[in-house]
Amino acid sequence: AGFVVAICGEIMTMPGLPSKPSSEKIIINEAGEIDGLS
């Protein structure tokens, strides 16, 4: 089963979640280490 959801404008699709996911802050630095997980 599936659903079709029309999203118009700036609405939050899941209450309580931020508008930008935390995964956007994760980077790999010059030393090859992962930053932005904490």
KANORJO-V706111 format. One line per field, one symbol per residue. ss: DSSP state (a for helix, b for strand, c for the rest). psi: psi as a letter, one per 30 degrees, with the letter a starting at -180 (. if undefined). A space follows every 10 residues. Layout:
BEGIN
ss=???
psi=???
END
This chain:
BEGIN
ss=cccccccccc cccccccccc caaaacbbcc cccbbccc
psi=klkkkkjkai lkfjkfklfk kffffklkaf fglklgf.
END
